[in-house]
């Protein structure tokens, strides 16, 4: 069965180039020229992968990503951005995107990134989960793997698939210092193209969801020069 890809790109020439590339690789492609069309197409077609331009009319790529992640934490999203500033990439990743490509990009790079995120998605779906509880604690926060929710006191927060994967890794290895590369390999895969900055931003977002005071973390601790560890002393 062909892999189904939604291409959301308002530049008609680039959109057609992406269509030609992916159809040539055997993918089934659903094109959209603006954010609203992209969101409607996603809901109607349930693609296996989304290529999402950041700057689009009607709804921005950030808005589309946010709406998708409200109901779907698993479908891989690759952001396409013409902006080189790191903050733009970080915003996309904070909203739940799996990767980003900065325009102009080479077709080989894009093809490799698509292959990588699809492989990671399949691996995540095929991983045995029978030994992992449906609920577990990270510090004082209750993590629900079924609903992708983190509950701390009276506040509940939705988790992205990447955030959940990181929490599962921490839960499986409490009080152990994990290097940034260890965490990147576990949650993103050894073929990930990004930098450790991506991981740091995900940890910062997770602290907002599981720490009573994110500015003074008590469970997801930084080990300077190495990585992070889960300090489970506060577990109820």
PLY file of the C-alpha trace (Angstrom):
ply
format ascii 1.0
element vertex 236
property float x
property float y
property float z
element edge 235
property int vertex1
property int vertex2
end_header
0.00 0.00 0.00
1.40 3.39 -1.02
2.48 5.86 1.67
0.18 8.89 1.68
1.81 12.33 1.97
0.13 15.70 2.44
2.15 18.54 0.86
1.11 21.95 2.19
3.02 24.61 0.25
1.69 27.88 -1.19
4.46 28.29 -3.79
2.95 26.56 -6.82
6.31 25.80 -8.47
7.82 24.29 -5.33
4.61 22.39 -4.60
4.64 20.86 -8.08
8.31 19.97 -7.70
7.56 18.17 -4.45
4.61 16.38 -6.03
6.78 15.19 -8.94
9.55 14.05 -6.57
7.31 12.08 -4.22
5.09 10.58 -6.89
8.27 9.48 -8.63
9.23 7.71 -5.40
5.88 5.89 -5.34
4.09 8.00 -2.73
0.43 9.00 -3.00
0.35 12.79 -2.74
-2.34 15.21 -1.53
-1.42 18.84 -2.33
-2.71 21.93 -0.51
-2.03 25.57 -1.34
-2.89 27.17 1.99
-3.24 26.29 5.66
-7.00 25.87 5.65
-6.87 23.48 2.70
-4.08 21.59 4.44
-6.13 21.11 7.60
-9.22 20.02 5.67
-7.15 17.60 3.57
-5.52 16.14 6.68
-8.89 15.47 8.26
-10.33 13.95 5.08
-7.39 11.84 3.93
-5.51 10.87 7.14
-2.05 10.92 5.50
0.96 9.00 6.79
3.23 12.08 6.62
2.80 15.86 6.41
5.19 18.28 4.68
4.13 21.63 6.10
5.30 25.03 4.89
5.57 27.56 7.71
4.44 30.70 5.87
1.06 30.08 4.19
-2.13 32.12 3.70
-5.32 31.44 5.71
-3.51 29.46 8.41
0.23 29.36 9.02
2.09 26.09 9.21
2.39 26.63 12.96
-1.40 26.93 13.25
-1.94 23.78 11.18
0.62 21.84 13.22
-1.03 22.97 16.45
-4.47 21.88 15.24
-3.21 18.50 14.04
-1.48 17.82 17.34
-4.65 18.50 19.31
-6.06 15.22 18.00
-3.15 13.31 16.44
0.17 12.91 18.24
1.65 10.26 15.96
1.55 11.31 12.28
5.03 12.62 11.37
5.25 16.31 10.44
8.21 17.91 8.67
8.18 21.71 8.64
9.42 23.55 5.53
10.79 26.97 6.40
12.57 29.67 4.44
13.71 31.31 7.65
17.15 30.51 8.99
16.68 31.79 12.54
16.82 29.01 15.07
13.80 30.36 16.97
11.51 29.53 14.03
12.69 25.94 13.97
12.32 25.71 17.72
8.73 27.01 17.63
7.79 24.33 15.11
9.36 21.58 17.21
7.67 22.87 20.36
4.31 22.53 18.61
4.99 18.87 17.88
6.75 18.78 14.51
9.16 15.88 14.11
11.75 17.61 11.94
12.33 20.66 9.77
14.02 21.48 6.46
15.23 24.97 5.65
14.56 26.25 2.13
16.25 26.10 -0.28
16.93 22.42 0.35
18.39 19.64 -1.75
16.13 16.84 -2.93
18.53 14.26 -1.48
18.31 15.89 1.95
14.51 16.01 1.84
14.27 12.43 0.65
16.56 11.29 3.46
14.59 13.17 6.11
11.30 11.75 4.86
12.72 8.23 4.95
14.07 8.82 8.45
10.84 10.14 10.02
8.77 7.38 8.41
11.18 4.74 9.69
11.05 6.18 13.20
7.26 6.31 13.05
7.04 2.65 12.06
9.51 1.65 14.77
7.53 3.54 17.42
4.31 1.86 16.35
5.89 -1.61 16.33
7.72 -1.33 19.64
6.39 -3.79 22.24
4.70 -1.87 25.04
3.41 -4.71 27.21
6.08 -4.07 29.86
5.26 -0.37 30.14
2.38 0.64 32.41
-0.40 2.72 30.91
0.24 5.28 33.65
3.41 6.20 35.50
4.83 9.11 37.47
7.52 11.55 36.48
8.16 13.32 39.76
4.74 14.50 40.91
3.17 14.39 37.46
1.00 11.48 36.34
1.69 10.41 32.75
-1.06 8.62 30.84
0.28 6.79 27.80
-3.18 6.06 26.45
-4.43 9.66 26.33
-1.00 11.32 25.94
-1.67 13.51 28.96
0.52 14.78 31.79
-1.43 15.73 34.91
0.16 17.81 37.65
-2.21 18.83 40.41
-5.32 20.24 38.72
-3.56 20.96 35.43
-3.43 18.57 32.47
-1.26 19.03 29.39
-1.26 17.20 26.07
1.99 15.45 25.14
3.44 15.03 21.67
4.65 11.62 20.55
8.26 12.78 20.94
7.64 14.07 24.45
6.01 10.79 25.40
8.95 8.84 24.01
11.38 10.89 26.09
9.32 10.38 29.24
9.20 6.63 28.57
13.00 6.57 28.26
13.41 8.51 31.50
10.88 6.26 33.25
12.74 3.14 32.15
16.08 4.50 33.42
15.41 6.53 36.60
18.28 8.27 38.42
20.63 7.38 35.55
22.58 10.09 33.75
21.61 9.96 30.08
23.75 11.75 27.53
22.15 13.99 24.95
23.17 11.52 22.26
21.58 8.65 24.22
18.30 10.54 24.38
18.43 11.64 20.74
19.10 8.07 19.61
16.32 6.67 21.80
13.65 9.22 20.88
14.65 10.34 17.39
16.74 7.43 16.07
20.39 7.14 15.10
19.68 8.60 11.66
18.41 11.92 13.05
19.86 14.97 11.28
19.23 17.56 13.96
21.30 18.94 16.83
21.21 18.61 20.60
19.50 22.02 20.67
16.35 20.23 19.54
16.53 17.94 22.56
17.13 20.85 24.94
14.00 22.59 23.67
11.91 19.44 24.14
13.18 19.08 27.71
12.30 22.73 28.36
8.77 22.08 27.12
8.43 18.92 29.19
9.46 20.77 32.33
6.52 23.14 31.80
4.23 20.11 31.88
5.69 17.96 34.67
7.55 20.33 37.03
5.76 22.46 39.68
8.37 25.17 39.01
9.94 24.71 35.54
12.58 27.33 36.35
13.79 25.17 39.26
13.31 21.58 38.07
13.17 18.85 40.69
12.83 15.72 38.54
14.15 16.37 34.99
17.60 17.54 35.94
20.38 18.89 33.75
23.76 17.20 34.13
26.05 19.90 32.76
28.34 18.81 29.99
26.61 15.43 29.70
22.82 15.43 29.40
19.89 14.83 31.73
18.57 12.47 34.38
15.24 11.71 35.97
15.45 12.26 39.73
12.57 10.23 41.13
12.94 11.19 44.78
9.66 13.13 44.63
7.63 10.21 43.34
4.43 9.82 45.40
0 1
1 2
2 3
3 4
4 5
5 6
6 7
7 8
8 9
9 10
10 11
11 12
12 13
13 14
14 15
15 16
16 17
17 18
18 19
19 20
20 21
21 22
22 23
23 24
24 25
25 26
26 27
27 28
28 29
29 30
30 31
31 32
32 33
33 34
34 35
35 36
36 37
37 38
38 39
39 40
40 41
41 42
42 43
43 44
44 45
45 46
46 47
47 48
48 49
49 50
50 51
51 52
52 53
53 54
54 55
55 56
56 57
57 58
58 59
59 60
60 61
61 62
62 63
63 64
64 65
65 66
66 67
67 68
68 69
69 70
70 71
71 72
72 73
73 74
74 75
75 76
76 77
77 78
78 79
79 80
80 81
81 82
82 83
83 84
84 85
85 86
86 87
87 88
88 89
89 90
90 91
91 92
92 93
93 94
94 95
95 96
96 97
97 98
98 99
99 100
100 101
101 102
102 103
103 104
104 105
105 106
106 107
107 108
108 109
109 110
110 111
111 112
112 113
113 114
114 115
115 116
116 117
117 118
118 119
119 120
120 121
121 122
122 123
123 124
124 125
125 126
126 127
127 128
128 129
129 130
130 131
131 132
132 133
133 134
134 135
135 136
136 137
137 138
138 139
139 140
140 141
141 142
142 143
143 144
144 145
145 146
146 147
147 148
148 149
149 150
150 151
151 152
152 153
153 154
154 155
155 156
156 157
157 158
158 159
159 160
160 161
161 162
162 163
163 164
164 165
165 166
166 167
167 168
168 169
169 170
170 171
171 172
172 173
173 174
174 175
175 176
176 177
177 178
178 179
179 180
180 181
181 182
182 183
183 184
184 185
185 186
186 187
187 188
188 189
189 190
190 191
191 192
192 193
193 194
194 195
195 196
196 197
197 198
198 199
199 200
200 201
201 202
202 203
203 204
204 205
205 206
206 207
207 208
208 209
209 210
210 211
211 212
212 213
213 214
214 215
215 216
216 217
217 218
218 219
219 220
220 221
221 222
222 223
223 224
224 225
225 226
226 227
227 228
228 229
229 230
230 231
231 232
232 233
233 234
234 235
